[in-house]
Amino acid sequence: MLRELDVNMVGKRIREIREYQHLTREQLAEQADISVQFLADIEVGRKSMSINTLFKISNALHVSNDYLILGPIDSSIKNKTLYALLDSLSDKELEIAEKIITLYIQGISLKNN
């Protein structure tokens, strides 16, 4: 079943990812080629955006459009961000990321033993 788009949640996800990536509204607005005021209106749910603007924002944040629209699988902000970042990768990039994460986890496991 198709659910209604919740512009408040889309804006909230954009703000959460922007803040998690330590970007100011000014920086994200510049990268997405939109005004700072328009970004602020999107983040607080006062305005919706075109598909073109959604693509520009998702590209600037390096997350998928699906993530911004539908949200994450998990409720933790750290996991939301990780899922969104992984979801934006190509199949080849995802393979590489999986190898890097596996090696990282093995490395920290050895350090803690």
C-alpha positions in Angstrom: 0.0 0.0 0.0 1.3 3.4 -0.9 1.6 5.8 2.0 1.2 9.6 1.9 4.4 11.5 1.8 5.1 13.1 5.1 7.0 16.3 4.3 7.7 16.9 8.0 9.6 13.6 8.2 11.4 14.2 5.0 12.6 17.5 6.3 13.5 16.0 9.6 15.6 13.3 7.9 17.4 15.9 5.8 18.2 18.0 9.0 19.4 14.9 10.9 21.7 13.8 8.2 23.0 17.3 7.6 23.7 17.8 11.3 25.3 14.3 11.6 27.6 15.2 8.7 28.4 18.5 10.5 27.1 20.6 7.6 25.6 24.0 8.1 22.4 24.9 6.3 24.5 27.3 4.3 26.9 24.6 3.2 24.1 22.1 2.2 22.1 24.8 0.4 25.1 25.8 -1.6 25.9 22.2 -2.5 22.3 21.5 -3.5 22.0 24.9 -5.3 19.0 26.1 -3.3 18.5 29.0 -1.0 19.2 28.7 2.7 15.7 29.9 3.5 14.2 27.2 1.2 16.3 24.5 2.9 15.2 25.8 6.3 11.5 25.7 5.1 12.0 22.1 3.9 13.7 21.0 7.1 10.8 22.2 9.3 8.1 20.9 7.0 6.8 24.3 5.8 7.5 23.6 2.2 7.7 20.5 0.0 10.2 20.2 -2.9 10.3 19.1 -6.5 11.9 15.8 -7.4 14.8 17.7 -8.9 15.5 19.4 -5.6 15.1 16.1 -3.8 17.8 14.7 -6.1 20.1 17.6 -5.5 19.8 17.4 -1.7 20.2 13.6 -1.6 23.3 13.9 -3.9 24.8 16.6 -1.7 24.2 14.5 1.4 25.4 11.3 -0.3 22.2 9.4 0.7 19.5 7.7 -1.4 16.2 9.4 -2.4 14.4 6.4 -0.9 16.0 7.0 2.5 14.9 10.7 2.5 11.4 9.8 1.4 10.7 6.5 3.2 13.1 6.6 6.1 15.4 4.0 7.6 14.9 0.5 8.7 16.3 1.1 12.2 15.4 3.9 14.6 18.9 4.8 15.8 20.3 7.9 14.1 23.7 6.4 13.7 22.2 3.4 12.1 19.9 5.6 10.0 22.9 7.4 8.6 24.9 4.2 8.0 22.0 2.6 6.2 21.4 5.7 4.1 25.1 5.9 3.1 25.3 2.3 2.3 22.1 2.5 0.3 23.6 5.2 -1.9 26.5 3.0 -3.1 26.7 1.1 -6.3 27.0 -2.7 -6.1 30.8 -2.5 -6.6 31.2 0.2 -4.0 29.0 -1.8 -1.6 31.3 -4.8 -2.0 34.3 -2.6 -1.2 32.6 -1.0 1.8 31.7 -4.5 3.1 35.3 -5.6 3.0 36.5 -2.4 4.6 33.9 -2.6 7.4 34.8 -6.3 8.0 38.5 -5.5 8.2 37.8 -2.6 10.6 35.7 -4.8 12.9 38.3 -7.5 12.9 40.9 -4.9 13.7 39.1 -3.5 16.7 38.2 -6.9 17.9 41.9 -7.9 18.0 42.8 -4.6 19.7 40.2 -5.2 22.5 41.4 -8.8 23.2 
